[in-house]
Amino acid sequence: MTPSVRPETSLLTTLDAEITAFEEFTETLKTEQNALIAGDIDTLTRIAPIKQQQIEQLNRIAEQRLQQLSALGFPSNRTGMEAWAKATGEAALVAWHTVLKVAALAHQTNALNGELLQTRLEHNKQALKAIFAAMGKSSLYGPDGQPADPKAGSGMSRGVIGKA
């Protein structure tokens, strides 16, 4: 016969899994940050699906934690977690506060990455604007999607590739 697991122990195990998942997610965010700084598109492309999987895993773990909390008779929210942790003891308090700490770190790292991405996008926009200004054009392509350069010719000599 398998010994039964106390619900408090199960919730502690879920908190431990959540801590590990947040730590792994934060490492991915740091890799993303370094790639953003370096302009390493290959790394950004490689880690994008990993990051998405980690976000989905964090959501599943959080949902599991809230279900377990509700099954123990506590509200399924932050206040309920705090009440459960205080009622359960020191190990639960430490685990819950660690979840909050690693979640805050992930949030800060992700926010910084967003700022880095925004800066890079703004830099690219400014570079394109400078290129267009140097060419005396507001765009490289006309409304038909074809090159706006009148020297490119017209009709069949212009834009044959990709035409059906």
ABEGO torsion letter per residue (X at the ends): XBBBBBAAAAAAAAAAAAAAAAAAAAAAAAAAAAAAAAGBAAAAAAAAAAAAAAAAAAAAAAAAAAAAAAAAGBBBBAAAAAAAAAAAEAAAAAAAAAAAAAAAAAAAAAAAAAAAAAAAAAAAAAAAAAAAAAAGBABABBAAGBBABAAAEBEAABGABGBX
